[in-house]
C-alpha cells in the first residue's frame, strides 16, 4: 500500500514539471476579466517553483508624486508569487506578505517581477519576489507566503 501512495505522489510531482501542466498554470493565471488582467499584469513564464510576470504601465498606476503606487507594486508581487505557488499543483490563497520598496518607479514602460521559491511545504509555500524596471533597476523585494487549498488546478 505504501509503495502505491509513494508512486502516485512521484507521478504527480513529475506531471507538475511537464510543459503540459505548466501551460495549464499559465492559462489558469491569464483569465480575462480578473483583477490582474484589469491592472495590466501578464504572466510571461512559469517553471516549477518559479514565475515571471510583467505589469504594463498605465496612467492610473501612479501615486501623487508620479511614481508607481506601492499598492500596485505589491499587487504585482502577489500575483507573480501566487503563480509560482500554483506551479506546485494546488490552488493557493495568500497568507502573508511583506515588501521593501527600494527605488521609485517613475513612469516605467513596464515592471518585471520574478518569484523565486524559498520553501514549498505541505500547507505553506514561500517566495521571494523581485520587482525591477525594464532597465533592471530593483524597485522592490517582497516575501510572500501562500496557503495551499489542496485543490488541484
N, C-alpha and C positions, 0 to 999 in steps of 0.2 A: 504494500500500500504506500509506504513512504517513497519508494522509487517512482511510482506513478505521479505523486504530487511533485516531486523534485523534477521529473521530466517535463511535466506540464509547465512548471514555473520557468524552466530553462527555455522551453519552446516559446513561451510568451515573451520572455526577455529578448530572445533572438528576433521575434516578429517586431518588437518595438524598435529594433535597429534597422529595419528594412526600409527601402525607398518607398514602398507602398504605404507603410504606416506613417512615415514622416510626411509624405504628400497628403495623407488624410489629416494630419495635425494642421498643416498649412491651410487646407480647405476649411477646416473647422474654425480656425482663428481669423479667417478672412471674410467672415459673413457680412454681407451688405446690411446696412441699417443698424449696425451696432454702434456703441459709443466710440469705439476705436476707429471705425470707418468714418464717422462724422468728424472726429478730430483730425483725420488725415494720417492715421498710422497704418503702415503696411508691414506685415511680417515678410521679410525677404529670404531668410534662410532658417532652417531648423535641423539640428542633429541631436542625438541622444544627450540630454542634459545641457543643451546649448541652444541659443536662439539669437537672431539678429533682426532688427526692425528699424524702420525709418519713420520720422514724423515730417511730413511736408509742411513747411511754414505757411501759416495763414495769418492774416491781419488780426484776427480775434484771439490769437495766442499770446498777445503781448500784455504786459503789466503797465502801470502808469509811467515807468521810466523808459519804456520802449524795448525791454528785453523779453524773452520768452518767459511767461509766468511760471513760477516754481511748481504750481499745481499741475500744469501741462507737462512739465518735465517728469514729475512723479508719475503721472498717468502713463507716460511712455515707458518708464521703468517698470511699472506694474504690469503693463500689457506684454512687454517682451519677456520679463521674468516669468509670468504666468504661462507663456508659450513654451519656454524651456521646461517648466514643470510638467506641462501637458505631454511633452515628449517622452515622459516616463510611463505613459499609458493610461493615466486616470484623469478624470476631471478634477479640478482643484478650485479652492477659494483662497483668497489672500487672508493670511492670519496676522501678519505684521509687516511693517516696512519702515526703514529709516533711510534718510537721504542726506548727503552733504553736498551743498551747492558750492562749486569751486571757482567757476568763472561765469560771468554774464554771457548769455547767448543773445547778442544784439543782431536782430534781423538775419538770421542764417537762412539759407535756402532750405536746409533740412537739418534735423538732428538724427544721429545714428546711435542706436542702443545695442549693446551686446550683453547678453546674460550668460554668466559662467556658473556652473553648478559648484556649490560648496559641499552639499550633502543631500542625498536622496534617501531619506529614511522611509519606514513603512507608512507613517502618517504625515510627517513633516518634511518638506523639501525646501532647501535654502539656496539662494542665488545671489551673487554679486552682479550688479548691472552697471555698466559704464556707459555714460551718455556723452557723445562728442559731437562737435560741429563737423560739417563735411570736410573741413581742413584738418581735422584730427585734434582740435583743442578740447581737452577734457572739461566738460561743463559741470558734471555731477557724477557722484558714485552712490548707488543705493544698495542696500542689502534687503532682500525681500524673502519672506517665508510664506509658504503655501501649505494648506492642509489638504490632504488627499480625501476626496469624497468616495473613493473606492468604487467609482463608476467608470467603466471602460469607455474610451472615446469611440 
